[in-house]
Amino acid sequence: MASLTRQIYDPKTTPPAMGPYSKAVRVNDTVYLAGVIGMDPSTNKLSPGGITAETHQALKNMGEVLKEAGISYENVVKTTVLLADIQDFGAMNEVYKQYFKSRFPARACFQVARHYGDARVGIEAIAVVGDIQDV
C-alpha cells in the first residue's frame, strides 16, 4: 500500500483554534481547511459590523491559512458556508465574490442554529496544491 504524507498548518496570524482540531491538514496534494469565522486575530473577538465585516474577516483568516500552505483562493475547489441567518446570503455573496473572482469553487450553503460565539458566518474549504489547468 502506498504511503500518504500529512502536514498540519497553524498560522499564528489567525485566531487560535477553539478546540482540539487543526486549522488545516494537507494530505498529499489536498488541503482540508477547518471552518473559519470572522474573528479578528488581534482581539480574538468577532469583527464588529455584522455579516459583511464577519465574512471579510473569515475569508482573510482563510487566506492566511492558504498562504501558509503555499496556495491561494484560486486553489480552493469546494467551500461550505454556514450562516446563522439565511437572509444574510446576499450580503455574504457580495463579499465572497471579492475573494473568489472566477472559476468559482463548488459550494454548499446552509443556515445553522448557532455558531461559536454567535458568529454570523462560518466557512470551510478544500483546496488542491499545484498548478491548476482549466479545461
Residue frames relative to the residue before (quaternion, step in Angstrom):
aa qw qx qy qz dx dy dz
M 1.0000 0.0000 0.0000 0.0000 0.00 0.00 0.00
A 0.4705 -0.6796 0.4903 0.2763 3.58 -0.96 0.90
S 0.3880 -0.7093 0.5316 0.2526 3.56 -1.05 0.70
L 0.3040 -0.7246 0.5942 0.1715 3.53 -1.25 0.58
T 0.3064 -0.7209 0.5828 0.2162 3.54 -1.22 0.49
R 0.1076 -0.7823 0.6115 0.0498 3.54 -1.11 0.74
Q 0.0081 -0.7746 0.6322 -0.0149 3.54 -1.04 0.88
I 0.2741 -0.7550 0.5798 0.1364 3.56 -1.01 0.89
Y 0.1579 -0.7734 0.6084 0.0828 3.57 -1.05 0.84
D 0.0739 0.7818 -0.6104 0.1039 3.56 -0.93 1.00
P 0.0582 -0.8383 0.5407 0.0382 3.61 0.45 1.13
K 0.4424 -0.7084 0.4931 0.2434 3.55 -0.94 0.92
T 0.5831 0.5820 -0.3615 0.4365 3.60 1.31 -0.13
T 0.6605 0.4406 -0.3056 0.5256 3.58 1.30 0.19
P 0.6343 -0.5186 0.3818 0.4278 3.60 -1.17 0.36
P 0.5881 -0.5869 0.4110 0.3751 3.59 -1.12 0.54
A 0.5749 -0.5538 0.4655 0.3823 3.55 -1.22 0.51
M 0.3612 -0.7578 0.5118 0.1824 3.57 -0.99 0.86
G 0.7877 0.1465 -0.1096 0.5883 3.56 1.16 0.47
P 0.6854 -0.4831 0.3469 0.4202 3.58 -1.28 -0.16
Y 0.4793 0.6196 -0.4865 0.3868 3.56 0.31 1.30
S 0.4517 -0.6540 0.5324 0.2912 3.55 -1.30 0.33
K 0.5340 -0.6228 0.4605 0.3389 3.57 -1.09 0.64
A 0.7758 -0.1085 0.0570 0.6190 3.55 1.14 -0.63
V 0.1236 -0.7599 0.6353 0.0606 3.52 -1.22 0.67
R 0.1733 -0.7641 0.6149 0.0901 3.53 -0.89 1.00
V 0.0303 -0.7492 0.6616 0.0017 3.54 -0.95 0.98
N 0.7978 -0.1200 -0.0166 0.5906 3.53 -0.40 1.34
D 0.8055 -0.2760 0.1948 0.4868 3.64 -0.58 -1.04
T 0.6077 0.5147 -0.3703 0.4781 3.57 1.18 0.49
V 0.1575 -0.7769 0.6064 0.0624 3.56 -0.97 0.96
Y 0.1664 -0.7719 0.6108 0.0582 3.56 -0.81 1.10
L 0.1471 -0.8080 0.5682 0.0509 3.58 -0.56 1.18
A 0.4423 -0.6697 0.5326 0.2685 3.55 -0.93 0.94
G 0.6424 -0.5162 0.3904 0.4104 3.54 -1.23 0.34
V 0.1611 -0.7656 0.6173 0.0829 3.53 -1.05 0.85
I 0.1798 -0.7566 0.6179 0.1163 3.54 -1.15 0.65
G 0.6426 -0.5705 0.3750 0.3477 3.53 -1.31 0.22
M 0.2626 0.7696 -0.5313 0.2378 3.55 0.85 0.99
D 0.3845 -0.7180 0.5400 0.2120 3.55 -0.82 1.05
P 0.4030 -0.7489 0.4643 0.2475 3.63 -0.59 1.06
S 0.6304 0.5410 -0.3529 0.4305 3.62 1.13 -0.39
T 0.7777 0.2912 -0.1637 0.5325 3.60 1.17 -0.49
N 0.2684 -0.7718 0.5081 0.2724 3.58 1.27 -0.50
K 0.5628 0.5197 -0.4119 0.4934 3.55 1.11 0.87
L 0.6142 -0.5407 0.4143 0.3984 3.56 -1.21 0.47
S 0.5245 -0.6218 0.4789 0.3301 3.55 -1.06 0.78
P 0.3910 -0.7168 0.5170 0.2571 3.61 -0.77 0.95
G 0.6108 0.5739 -0.4039 0.3667 3.56 -1.10 0.63
G 0.5770 -0.6461 0.3626 0.3437 3.56 1.23 0.32
I 0.8418 -0.2436 0.1534 0.4566 3.50 -1.34 -0.37
T 0.6457 0.5281 -0.3412 0.4333 3.62 0.91 -0.79
A 0.6939 0.4643 -0.2772 0.4754 3.59 0.79 -0.99
E 0.6695 0.5005 -0.3093 0.4535 3.59 0.93 -0.85
T 0.6432 0.5116 -0.3329 0.4623 3.60 0.99 -0.76
H 0.6237 0.5230 -0.3426 0.4692 3.60 0.95 -0.82
Q 0.7027 0.4652 -0.2872 0.4553 3.60 0.78 -0.98
A 0.6184 0.5352 -0.3525 0.4549 3.60 0.98 -0.75
L 0.7069 0.4501 -0.2729 0.4724 3.59 0.88 -0.89
K 0.5836 0.5311 -0.3755 0.4862 3.61 1.14 -0.48
N 0.6408 0.5133 -0.3220 0.4713 3.59 0.97 -0.85
M 0.6311 0.5180 -0.3269 0.4759 3.58 1.00 -0.82
G 0.6416 0.5431 -0.3197 0.4374 3.58 0.95 -0.86
E 0.6317 0.5280 -0.3274 0.4636 3.59 1.06 -0.72
V 0.6513 0.4928 -0.3132 0.4847 3.57 1.01 -0.78
L 0.6352 0.5211 -0.3252 0.4682 3.59 0.95 -0.85
K 0.6499 0.5257 -0.3146 0.4497 3.58 0.95 -0.91
E 0.6504 0.5047 -0.3299 0.4620 3.59 0.93 -0.81
A 0.6767 0.4693 -0.2844 0.4909 3.59 1.14 -0.62
G 0.5159 -0.6741 0.3977 0.3483 3.61 1.30 0.02
I 0.6508 0.4689 -0.3206 0.5038 3.58 1.20 0.48
S 0.3396 -0.7349 0.5504 0.2042 3.59 -1.30 -0.09
Y 0.7535 -0.3517 0.2867 0.4758 3.55 -1.33 -0.12
E 0.6126 0.5785 -0.3450 0.4136 3.60 1.09 -0.65
N 0.6569 0.5038 -0.3072 0.4695 3.59 1.22 -0.38
V 0.5283 0.6297 -0.4121 0.3932 3.59 1.27 -0.18
V 0.1526 -0.8141 0.5579 0.0524 3.56 -0.80 1.06
K 0.7988 0.0920 -0.0415 0.5931 3.63 1.22 -0.34
T 0.0048 -0.7724 0.6350 0.0134 3.54 -1.06 0.82
T 0.1542 -0.7180 0.6637 0.1423 3.49 -1.36 0.35
V 0.1453 -0.7857 0.5995 0.0459 3.56 -0.75 1.12
L 0.1172 -0.7833 0.6097 0.0296 3.54 -0.86 1.04
L 0.0985 -0.8190 0.5653 0.0008 3.56 -0.56 1.21
A 0.4645 -0.6536 0.5196 0.2953 3.56 -1.06 0.75
D 0.7851 0.0882 -0.0343 0.6121 3.59 1.16 -0.63
I 0.4065 -0.7408 0.4803 0.2352 3.59 -0.51 1.15
Q 0.5385 0.6108 -0.4019 0.4189 3.60 1.23 -0.29
D 0.6194 0.5424 -0.3362 0.4573 3.61 1.26 -0.30
F 0.3697 0.7735 -0.4600 0.2313 3.60 1.29 -0.08
G 0.6830 0.4975 -0.2966 0.4451 3.62 0.79 -0.95
A 0.6745 0.4815 -0.2958 0.4752 3.59 0.88 -0.91
M 0.6295 0.5169 -0.3341 0.4742 3.59 1.00 -0.79
N 0.6495 0.5370 -0.3156 0.4361 3.59 0.92 -0.91
E 0.6274 0.5475 -0.3376 0.4388 3.60 0.99 -0.81
V 0.6802 0.4481 -0.2816 0.5072 3.58 1.02 -0.76
Y 0.6232 0.5790 -0.3322 0.4075 3.60 0.89 -0.96
K 0.7154 0.4570 -0.2725 0.4529 3.60 0.87 -0.91
Q 0.5449 0.5739 -0.4139 0.4500 3.61 1.25 0.05
Y 0.7122 0.4115 -0.2327 0.5190 3.58 1.24 -0.47
F 0.7333 0.2322 -0.1455 0.6223 3.57 1.12 -0.73
K 0.1005 -0.8843 0.4559 0.0030 3.54 0.04 1.36
S 0.7899 -0.0476 0.0349 0.6103 3.59 1.11 -0.52
R 0.7867 0.2227 -0.2043 0.5383 3.56 -1.25 0.31
F 0.0217 -0.8724 0.4878 -0.0226 3.50 0.92 1.10
P 0.4967 -0.6266 0.4971 0.3369 3.58 -1.11 0.62
A 0.5740 -0.5112 0.4839 0.4185 3.55 -1.27 0.28
R 0.0391 -0.8285 0.5584 -0.0154 3.57 -1.02 0.67
A 0.1217 -0.7168 0.6781 0.1075 3.49 -1.30 0.58
C 0.0761 -0.7867 0.6119 0.0317 3.57 -1.13 0.65
F 0.0039 -0.8081 0.5862 -0.0580 3.54 -0.83 1.07
Q 0.3727 -0.6392 0.6077 0.2885 3.51 -1.31 0.38
V 0.1292 -0.7914 0.5955 0.0486 3.55 -0.95 0.91
A 0.6337 -0.5626 0.3752 0.3757 3.55 -1.19 0.49
R 0.7925 -0.1735 0.1597 0.5624 3.59 0.88 -0.90
H 0.2591 -0.7328 0.6118 0.1470 3.54 -1.20 0.71
Y 0.6743 -0.4410 0.3941 0.4422 3.52 -1.36 0.18
G 0.8618 0.0879 -0.0715 0.4944 3.57 -0.95 0.87
D 0.5449 -0.6376 0.3766 0.3934 3.59 1.23 0.44
A 0.1783 0.7881 -0.5580 0.1890 3.57 1.02 0.78
R 0.4471 -0.6928 0.5061 0.2530 3.58 -1.13 0.70
V 0.8088 0.1021 -0.0182 0.5789 3.59 1.16 -0.62
G 0.0232 -0.7468 0.6641 0.0281 3.52 -1.25 0.63
I 0.0657 -0.8066 0.5874 0.0063 3.58 -0.95 0.83
E 0.0723 -0.7662 0.6371 0.0434 3.57 -0.93 0.94
A 0.1218 -0.8182 0.5611 0.0300 3.57 -1.18 0.47
I 0.1917 -0.6990 0.6687 0.1655 3.48 -1.44 0.28
A 0.0352 -0.7978 0.6016 -0.0192 3.56 -0.90 0.99
V 0.2982 -0.7298 0.5833 0.1954 3.53 -1.29 0.35
V 0.3778 -0.7173 0.5477 0.2069 3.54 -1.18 0.66
G 0.6590 0.4867 -0.3816 0.4281 3.55 -0.94 0.90
D 0.6228 -0.5200 0.4226 0.4039 3.53 -1.34 0.09
I 0.2472 -0.7691 0.5764 0.1232 3.53 -0.81 1.07
Q 0.1537 -0.7764 0.6074 0.0685 3.56 -0.81 1.04
D 0.2964 -0.7632 0.5491 0.1679 3.57 -0.59 1.14
V 0.1288 -0.7874 0.5989 0.0691 3.56 -1.04 0.79
